[in-house]
């Protein structure tokens, strides 16, 4: 990869090390001058009572010391310069070696390879923390890309199914003029309705995932009442008893999205229930710092492993959804996305007696009171 003109980081570090080393050498020589050489007399002194003779080279004077010291000091500074450049270049290379590994992994990720990991050895210093954070990012990015690929494949399959059915119905109607057109229209209407519902669910999922909504004060308990009132006829048709209770649960977010979240949970609890005499319990409560929405229902016994997969798109019960099944298989996926978009959590827990308990926790806010 071509770099822009300029000094490299390694060269900058080398020059920095050399500069500091040279500065230390100059300061050391200056200290020698300040604290030693300036106290040496400039000319030879005759001590009173002496014979008046001075042996050449025995009594030190400043000029002689400087003449001997200056060339050697210059040699030492030249040595420090060379030593600083060579040693600084080697030291900078060793210090920047982890960054080279991070750069290599980044280039591989840019080319589409997300399975590579740095796994930097050694003690846990700043470079090790950077490499570990990059590995974690790659791992999450790889999982996210894989999830998006599965989602795109499943969505394509689900959208292709009603289109294929519509094409088959139209082919039958065209090749068999005596076929009951009313039945064909009814089936086309049902298939198109399912395709529209699936498209709207995909758009809602994308909107919630992008967090492109306005936040406002919302009371979950009021949304529960609205969802229960709307879905009560469906519960009666399925022979399911719908029970609601709880406290005022103030939070902030999109009222439309949180209503969709509540409606999806209650709808799933009604549809995926016992064949008869089933029950759905919906409760709202307040905990320190959070508000909680809990939806429980009776039904078949589920394993924790199966429950953990129900939030994946196009999952329903024990197998993927098909065209002839109710719903589009995005109910809990939309719930989880809306909860995360509101900085909340979604927890699915199988009930020992059968059915499932779904808990949504959202950040609480102070209740709004009119003065």
C-alpha positions in Angstrom: 0.0 0.0 0.0 1.5 3.4 -1.1 1.9 5.9 1.7 1.6 9.7 1.3 4.9 11.6 1.3 6.3 12.2 4.7 8.2 10.6 7.5 7.1 7.2 8.8 6.2 6.6 12.4 9.2 4.4 12.8 11.5 7.2 11.5 9.9 9.8 13.7 10.4 7.6 16.8 14.0 7.0 15.8 14.7 10.7 15.4 12.9 11.3 18.7 15.0 8.7 20.6 18.2 10.1 19.0 17.2 13.6 19.8 16.6 12.8 23.5 19.8 10.9 23.7 21.8 13.7 22.2 20.1 16.2 24.5 21.0 14.1 27.5 24.6 14.0 26.3 24.8 17.7 25.8 23.2 18.3 29.3 25.8 16.0 30.8 28.6 17.9 29.2 27.1 21.1 30.3 26.9 19.8 33.8 30.5 18.9 33.7 31.3 22.5 32.6 29.1 24.1 35.2 30.1 22.1 38.1 33.7 21.2 37.3 35.6 23.0 34.6 34.6 26.5 35.6 36.3 26.1 38.9 39.6 25.3 37.2 41.8 28.4 37.0 42.6 29.9 33.6 46.3 30.3 34.3 48.9 28.6 36.5 49.0 29.8 40.0 52.2 30.2 42.2 51.6 29.2 45.7 53.3 31.6 48.2 56.4 30.0 49.8 57.1 27.8 46.8 60.2 27.9 44.7 58.4 29.7 41.9 58.9 26.9 39.5 56.0 25.0 37.8 56.4 21.6 36.2 54.7 21.7 32.8 51.6 19.5 32.5 51.3 18.8 36.2 49.2 21.7 37.3 45.9 21.7 35.4 44.6 24.9 33.7 41.3 25.4 32.0 42.8 25.9 28.5 44.7 22.6 28.7 41.6 20.7 30.0 39.4 22.1 27.2 41.9 21.3 24.5 42.0 17.7 25.7 38.3 17.4 26.6 36.6 19.0 23.6 37.7 16.5 20.9 36.8 13.6 23.1 33.5 15.1 23.9 32.8 15.5 20.2 33.7 11.9 19.6 31.3 10.9 22.4 28.5 13.0 20.9 29.1 11.5 17.4 29.0 8.0 19.0 25.7 8.9 20.7 24.3 10.1 17.4 25.1 6.9 15.6 24.1 4.8 18.6 20.8 6.7 18.9 19.9 6.3 15.2 20.7 2.6 15.0 19.4 1.7 18.4 16.3 3.9 18.0 15.6 2.3 14.6 15.7 -1.2 16.1 13.8 -0.2 19.2 11.1 1.6 17.2 10.7 -1.5 15.0 10.2 -3.8 17.9 7.7 -1.4 19.5 5.7 -1.0 16.3 5.7 -4.8 15.4 2.3 -5.3 17.1 0.9 -2.5 15.0 2.1 -4.2 11.9 0.1 -7.3 12.8 -3.0 -5.2 13.5 -2.5 -3.5 10.1 -2.2 -6.8 8.4 -5.4 -8.1 10.0 -7.2 -4.9 9.1 -6.2 -5.3 5.4 -7.5 -8.9 5.4 -10.8 -7.7 6.9 -11.0 -5.0 4.3 -10.6 -7.7 1.6 -13.5 -9.6 3.1 -11.8 -12.2 5.4 -13.3 -11.9 8.8 -12.1 -15.2 10.2 -8.5 -14.0 10.8 -7.5 -13.2 14.4 -4.4 -11.4 15.7 -4.1 -13.2 19.0 -1.2 -11.1 20.0 1.0 -12.8 22.6 2.9 -11.3 25.5 1.9 -9.2 28.6 -1.3 -7.3 28.6 -0.1 -3.8 27.6 -1.8 -1.1 25.4 -0.9 -3.0 22.2 -2.3 -6.3 23.6 -5.5 -4.5 24.6 -5.8 -3.0 21.1 -5.3 -6.4 19.4 -7.8 -8.1 21.8 -10.4 -5.3 21.1 -9.8 -5.7 17.4 -10.2 -9.5 17.6 -13.5 -9.0 19.5 -14.7 -6.6 16.9 -13.8 -9.1 14.1 -15.6 -11.9 15.9 -18.8 -9.8 16.4 -18.6 -8.5 12.8 -18.2 -12.0 11.5 -21.2 -13.2 13.5 -23.3 -10.2 12.3 -22.4 -10.7 8.7 -23.3 -14.4 9.0 -26.6 -13.5 10.6 -27.4 -11.0 7.9 -26.6 -13.5 5.2 -28.9 -16.1 6.8 -31.6 -13.4 7.2 -31.3 -12.4 3.6 -31.5 -16.0 2.4 -34.5 -16.7 4.6 -36.2 -13.5 3.6 -35.6 -14.3 -0.1 -37.1 -17.7 0.4 -40.1 -16.4 2.3 -40.8 -13.7 -0.3 -40.3 -16.2 -3.2 -42.9 -18.6 -1.8 -46.0 -16.4 -2.1 -44.8 -15.2 -5.5 -44.4 -18.8 -6.7 -47.9 -19.7 -5.3 -49.4 -16.6 -7.1 -47.7 -17.6 -10.4 -49.0 -21.2 -10.0 -52.6 -19.9 -9.3 -52.5 -17.6 -12.3 -51.2 -20.4 -14.5 -54.0 -22.7 -13.4 -56.6 -19.9 -14.1 -55.1 -19.3 -17.5 -54.9 -22.9 -18.6 -58.3 -23.9 -17.1 -60.9 -21.3 -17.9 -63.6 -23.4 -16.3 -61.8 -23.3 -12.9 -63.7 -21.5 -10.1 -62.3 -17.9 -10.4 -63.7 -17.0 -7.0 -61.5 -19.6 -5.3 -58.5 -18.4 -7.3 -59.1 -14.8 -6.2 -59.5 -15.8 -2.6 -56.3 -17.7 -2.6 -54.5 -14.9 -4.4 -55.8 -12.5 -1.9 -54.5 -14.6 1.0 -51.1 -15.1 -0.6 -50.7 -11.4 -1.4 -51.8 -10.5 2.1 -49.1 -12.7 3.5 -46.5 -11.1 1.2 -47.6 -7.6 2.2 -47.4 -8.6 5.9 -43.9 -10.0 5.4 -42.7 -6.9 3.6 -44.1 -4.6 6.3 -42.5 -6.7 9.0 -39.1 -6.5 7.2 -39.5 -2.7 6.9 -40.4 -2.5 10.6 -37.4 -4.6 11.5 -35.1 -2.4 9.5 -36.6 0.8 11.0 -36.2 -0.5 14.6 -32.6 -1.7 13.9 -31.6 1.8 12.6 -33.2 3.5 15.6 -34.7 6.1 13.3 -37.5 7.1 15.6 -38.4 9.9 18.0 -38.3 9.2 21.7 -41.2 10.3 23.9 -42.6 9.3 27.3 -44.5 6.0 27.1 -46.4 4.0 29.7 -46.1 0.3 29.0 -49.2 -0.5 31.1 -51.3 1.5 28.7 -49.8 -0.3 25.7 -50.6 -3.6 27.3 -54.3 -2.6 27.8 -54.5 -1.5 24.1 -52.9 -4.7 22.8 -55.1 -6.9 25.0 -58.2 -5.1 23.9 -57.2 -5.5 20.2 -56.3 -9.2 20.5 -59.2 -10.2 22.8 -61.3 -11.5 19.8 -58.3 -13.6 18.6 -57.9 -15.0 22.1 -61.6 -15.9 22.3 -61.4 -17.7 18.9 -58.5 -19.8 20.2 -60.1 -20.5 23.5 -57.4 -18.7 25.4 -58.0 -16.7 28.6 -56.1 -13.4 28.6 -55.2 -11.9 32.0 -53.5 -8.5 32.4 -52.2 -6.9 35.6 -49.4 -4.6 36.8 -48.2 -1.2 37.7 -47.6 2.1 35.8 -44.3 1.6 33.9 -43.0 4.8 32.5 -40.2 4.7 29.9 -39.1 6.6 26.8 -39.1 5.6 23.2 -41.3 5.2 20.2 -44.9 4.5 21.2 -45.7 2.9 17.9 -42.7 0.5 18.1 -43.3 -0.4 21.7 -47.0 -1.0 20.9 -45.8 -3.3 18.1 -43.5 -5.1 20.6 -46.3 -5.6 23.1 -48.7 -6.7 20.4 -46.3 -9.2 19.0 -45.7 -10.8 22.4 -49.3 -11.1 23.2 -50.2 -12.4 19.7 -47.5 -15.1 19.9 -48.6 -16.1 23.4 -52.2 -16.5 22.1 -51.3 -18.4 18.9 -48.6 -20.7 20.3 -50.7 -22.0 23.2 -52.7 -25.1 24.1 -55.3 -26.3 21.7 -58.0 -25.4 24.2 -58.3 -23.8 27.7 -55.0 -22.0 27.3 -54.0 -18.9 29.4 -51.9 -15.9 28.8 -50.6 -13.7 31.6 -49.4 -10.2 30.9 -47.8 -8.2 33.7 -45.9 -4.9 34.0 -43.7 -4.0 37.0 -41.1 -1.5 38.1 -37.6 -2.4 39.3 -34.7 -0.2 40.3 -33.8 1.7 37.1 -35.9 -0.5 34.8 -39.5 -1.3 33.8 -40.4 -4.8 33.1 -43.0 -6.3 30.7 -43.6 -10.1 31.3 -45.8 -12.2 29.0 -46.4 -15.9 30.0 -48.4 -18.5 28.3 -49.3 -22.1 28.6 -48.3 -24.5 25.8 -46.0 -27.3 24.9 -42.8 -27.8 26.9 -39.7 -26.2 25.4 -36.1 -26.8 26.0 -33.8 -23.9 26.8 -31.8 -24.6 23.6 -35.0 -24.3 21.5 -36.1 -21.2 23.4 -32.8 -19.5 22.7 -33.4 -19.8 18.9 -36.9 -18.4 18.8 -35.6 -14.8 18.3 -33.9 -15.7 15.1 -35.8 -14.5 12.0 -38.3 -17.0 10.5 -38.2 -19.3 13.5 -41.5 -20.5 14.9 -41.9 -23.3 17.5 -39.9 -26.3 16.5 -39.2 -25.5 12.9 -39.0 -22.8 10.3 -42.2 -21.1 9.2 -43.8 -22.1 5.9 -46.2 -20.4 3.6 -49.2 -22.2 5.1 -48.5 -21.3 8.7 -49.8 -18.2 10.4 -47.5 -15.3 10.8 -44.3 -14.5 9.0 -41.8 -15.8 11.5 -40.5 -12.3 12.5 -42.5 -11.7 15.6 -39.8 -12.3 18.3 -37.1 -11.0 16.0 -38.9 -7.7 15.8 -39.4 -7.7 19.5 -35.7 -8.3 20.2 -34.7 -5.6 17.7 -37.2 -3.0 19.2 -36.0 -3.9 22.8 -32.3 -3.4 21.8 -33.1 -0.2 20.0 -34.6 1.1 23.2 -31.5 0.0 25.2 -33.4 -2.9 26.7 -33.1 -6.6 27.0 -35.2 -9.6 26.0 -35.2 -12.9 27.9 -37.0 -16.1 27.0 -37.4 -18.7 29.7 -39.3 -22.0 29.3 -42.0 -22.7 31.9 -41.6 -26.0 33.7 -45.3 -26.8 33.1 -45.1 -25.9 29.4 -45.1 -22.6 27.5 -42.7 -19.8 27.8 -42.1 -16.7 29.8 -40.9 -13.6 27.9 -39.4 -10.7 29.8 -38.6 -7.3 28.4 -36.6 -4.8 30.5 -36.4 -1.2 29.5 -34.8 1.8 31.1 -37.2 3.5 33.5 -38.0 7.2 33.6 -39.7 9.4 36.2 -43.5 9.2 35.8 -45.0 12.3 34.1 -47.5 14.2 36.3 -49.7 17.1 35.2 -49.6 20.1 37.5 
